[in-house]
């Protein structure tokens, strides 16, 4: 299966990935799934693709939330001055 998946794009397992990074990994899994010949591997890659898409969605929501919190903090600072 390693020859199908190739090397992940993340520099390490603990690095912070963006929503775009997760979408790239999902696409990588989708393409690998198309090349897979084994039903189990196709299923596994399908689940991995889904998981990366969920992570991308979650990361996008978290990023928006952080930006909104930062804006609220800036507004609060302006009102306090």
C-alpha positions, 0 to 999 in steps of 0.5 A, spaced: 500 500 500 505 504 501 507 504 493 500 507 492 499 512 497 506 515 496 509 520 501 505 524 505 505 532 504 506 533 511 513 534 514 511 530 520 505 527 524 505 533 529 505 539 524 499 543 524 495 542 517 491 547 514 484 546 511 487 546 504 493 541 506 487 536 508 484 537 502 490 535 498 491 529 502 483 527 501 485 528 493 491 524 494 487 518 497 482 519 492 487 518 486 490 512 490 483 509 491 482 509 483 489 505 482 488 500 488 486 493 486 484 490 493 477 491 495 480 492 502 485 498 500 479 501 496 475 501 502 480 504 507 482 509 502 475 511 501 475 512 509 481 516 509 479 521 504 472 522 508 476 523 514 481 528 511 475 532 508 472 532 515 478 535 518 479 540 512 472 542 514 473 542 521 480 546 520 476 551 516 471 552 521 476 553 527 480 558 523 474 562 522 472 562 529 479 564 531 479 570 526 472 572 529 475 572 536 481 576 534 476 581 531 472 581 537 478 582 541 480 588 537 473 591 537 473 591 545 480 594 545 478 600 541 472 601 545 476 600 551 481 606 549 
